[in-house]
């Protein structure tokens, strides 16, 4: 075995990008996508100096207890609710995410979902594939126009802002709610007006969720919030399962207290609430909002850059570009 430090990559990614680690590290990349138990993760992390992981890998104190050499966990995702940052920091382990490189891709996808559900593309396609198309009735498949409808955004970080910037082209006014109000210049650039959460819920025709999952945002959209929304409104979630109470959402849709939903993320993924699977006014996708070729490559490159940087290599030597707990480096 070489004396090089070791990196574990939890899933197949892009070989040419991961190869940038090879001059400095002994790299073990898992050859197939799989779900690891806590014990399996702990066993794989033990003896590694760095790890590149994805959202399925939930890493906390127990998983790193035996990983005495581990210096960095680089997450393939901007959201990092799978990492217990406090536990990693306490163990002196740096963590990084893939902030920024996926903003535009996720914003494109958010719009694709919004347009797709507004025009019932999923249900219409299914109907066509099932061989029902004999004549197109003039008054069938009627969807919603976007122009003039209010886009509400809950969570106005970089992804929320990228979603907002696209609204001008569709002639949609934008309102938003966020933990903190954006500086005036950013609001102007996004043509977005700040409102409180209740007004956001009451006034949005399309409610787009773009907020991280934290203890504070879990079930940010539950039965009470859904009850405030217009019955004609459409909910779009490209953020995280868990920010929506999926059972409450399924029941609001079933009772037509909400017109439709487009969901890329789910509580308890990859399981999807059975009532959501049954309804035609729900557009579903398997957590792929960042899945363009360029973006997934950029995410991989950024994770690799963070690992290289922590070990003093590459263009950011000594300064992992998207480190989440920089105080770990100082100690
Ligand atoms: C996932 C995401 O990372 O960035 C995030 O937070 O949810 C996605 O980009 C991607 O699906 C890989 O698991």
Boltz pocket constraint, residues with backbone or C-beta under 6 A from the ligand:
constraints:
  - pocket:
      binder: B
      contacts: [[A, 54], [A, 55], [A, 56], [A, 76], [A, 77], [A, 78], [A, 79], [A, 80], [A, 98], [A, 102], [A, 238], [A, 239], [A, 287], [A, 288], [A, 289], [A, 290]]
      max_distance: 6.0
